[in-house]
């Protein structure tokens, strides 16, 4: 069973190519939402994670 989870970051941690070189599988590339940039990746067990970089107005 897959459990979607969310991780919110102040800034996107590293370039996509560097993250992928470490074995991370992206399910969906970066998309821009009103609240920030979102990408979805799967962990080793198939769980999907939303990685969200919030825009400044949502950080306060």
Backbone as CSV, one residue per row, in Angstrom:
resi,resn,N_x,N_y,N_z,CA_x,CA_y,CA_z,C_x,C_y,C_z
1,UNK,0.842,-1.182,0.000,0.000,0.000,0.000,0.883,1.241,0.000
2,UNK,0.551,2.211,-0.832,1.325,3.434,-0.911,0.720,4.499,-0.014
3,UNK,1.568,5.209,0.701,1.140,6.295,1.558,1.788,7.584,1.084
4,UNK,0.997,8.508,0.527,1.604,9.770,0.084,2.055,10.585,1.288
5,UNK,3.224,11.121,1.195,3.762,11.949,2.268,4.282,13.246,1.681
6,UNK,4.438,14.231,2.535,4.871,15.543,2.082,6.060,16.006,2.903
7,UNK,7.044,16.573,2.222,8.172,17.206,2.868,8.233,18.635,2.354
8,UNK,8.220,19.590,3.271,8.271,20.998,2.889,9.666,21.526,3.202
9,UNK,10.270,22.158,2.211,11.622,22.680,2.376,11.638,24.181,2.101
10,UNK,12.584,24.891,2.703,12.742,26.317,2.460,13.332,26.597,1.097
11,UNK,14.198,25.705,0.650,14.762,25.816,-0.693,15.018,24.412,-1.210
12,UNK,14.840,24.255,-2.518,15.027,22.938,-3.131,16.456,22.492,-2.873
13,UNK,16.653,21.284,-2.316,17.951,20.904,-1.787,19.105,20.814,-2.788
14,UNK,18.889,20.197,-3.935,19.975,19.990,-4.883,19.399,19.929,-6.292
15,UNK,20.242,20.063,-7.301,19.746,19.926,-8.679,19.196,18.521,-8.937
16,UNK,18.203,18.424,-9.808,17.575,17.129,-10.112,18.581,16.079,-10.545
17,UNK,19.530,16.449,-11.394,20.488,15.467,-11.905,21.306,14.864,-10.770
18,UNK,21.615,15.664,-9.740,22.400,15.156,-8.620,21.555,14.207,-7.765
19,UNK,20.312,14.562,-7.562,19.414,13.702,-6.796,19.207,12.374,-7.530
20,UNK,18.982,12.434,-8.849,18.788,11.209,-9.637,20.038,10.343,-9.656
21,UNK,21.209,10.945,-9.643,22.455,10.173,-9.655,22.628,9.356,-8.381
22,UNK,21.866,9.693,-7.357,21.919,8.957,-6.088,20.804,7.924,-5.983
23,UNK,20.126,7.653,-7.100,19.149,6.576,-7.151,17.705,6.969,-6.882
24,UNK,17.442,8.259,-6.730,16.068,8.694,-6.491,15.290,8.645,-7.798
25,UNK,14.100,8.067,-7.759,13.241,7.959,-8.940,12.137,9.002,-8.850
26,UNK,12.134,9.947,-9.794,11.090,10.964,-9.829,9.851,10.393,-10.500
27,UNK,8.706,10.579,-9.846,7.423,10.156,-10.385,6.856,11.268,-11.257
28,UNK,7.059,12.492,-10.823,6.606,13.662,-11.577,7.639,14.760,-11.383
29,UNK,7.997,15.413,-12.464,8.965,16.495,-12.401,8.392,17.732,-11.722
30,UNK,9.190,18.760,-11.645,8.780,19.998,-10.989,7.595,20.642,-11.702
31,UNK,6.614,21.049,-10.904,5.511,21.849,-11.425,5.335,23.047,-10.513
32,UNK,4.878,24.126,-11.076,4.687,25.351,-10.314,3.237,25.453,-9.869
33,UNK,3.032,25.600,-8.578,1.714,25.801,-7.986,1.700,27.191,-7.346
34,UNK,0.537,27.725,-7.027,0.487,29.063,-6.402,1.294,29.152,-5.106
35,UNK,1.403,28.056,-4.371,2.108,28.053,-3.093,3.588,27.692,-3.210
36,UNK,4.041,27.238,-4.398,5.448,26.916,-4.568,5.696,25.868,-5.634
37,UNK,6.913,25.339,-5.648,7.327,24.329,-6.620,7.174,22.947,-5.992
38,UNK,6.576,22.030,-6.753,6.304,20.680,-6.241,6.914,19.654,-7.186
39,UNK,7.534,18.631,-6.620,7.973,17.467,-7.375,7.629,16.227,-6.555
40,UNK,7.428,15.113,-7.216,7.056,13.871,-6.529,8.114,12.826,-6.852
41,UNK,8.596,12.144,-5.817,9.545,11.067,-6.029,9.130,9.855,-5.211
42,UNK,9.666,8.698,-5.566,9.360,7.453,-4.858,10.576,7.011,-4.056
43,UNK,10.325,6.521,-2.853,11.425,5.990,-2.048,11.685,4.522,-2.428
44,UNK,12.571,3.875,-1.714,12.957,2.499,-2.037,11.800,1.512,-1.953
45,UNK,10.770,1.864,-1.201,9.645,0.959,-0.976,8.426,1.306,-1.821
46,UNK,8.562,2.298,-2.706,7.472,2.684,-3.574,6.568,3.774,-3.032
47,UNK,6.831,4.235,-1.800,6.043,5.336,-1.255,6.359,6.603,-2.025
48,UNK,5.341,7.380,-2.305,5.543,8.622,-3.041,5.608,9.797,-2.075
49,UNK,6.583,10.656,-2.321,6.802,11.837,-1.493,6.616,13.087,-2.341
50,UNK,5.891,14.052,-1.812,5.808,15.377,-2.420,6.887,16.231,-1.779
51,UNK,7.761,16.764,-2.581,8.782,17.689,-2.096,8.329,19.075,-2.519
52,UNK,8.051,19.933,-1.540,7.478,21.242,-1.818,8.439,22.338,-1.364
53,UNK,8.765,23.209,-2.303,9.548,24.413,-1.978,8.544,25.569,-1.987
54,UNK,8.209,26.051,-0.794,7.215,27.106,-0.673,7.736,28.443,-1.165
55,UNK,6.835,29.249,-1.712,7.192,30.619,-2.064,7.236,31.426,-0.772
56,UNK,7.942,32.537,-0.790,8.173,33.322,0.421,6.906,33.698,1.159
57,UNK,5.832,34.013,0.463,4.607,34.440,1.130,3.990,33.333,1.979
58,UNK,4.300,32.068,1.697,3.763,30.959,2.483,4.697,30.536,3.600
59,UNK,5.902,31.063,3.644,6.858,30.687,4.682,6.610,31.433,5.997
60,UNK,5.846,32.483,5.947,5.655,33.313,7.152,4.480,32.893,7.961
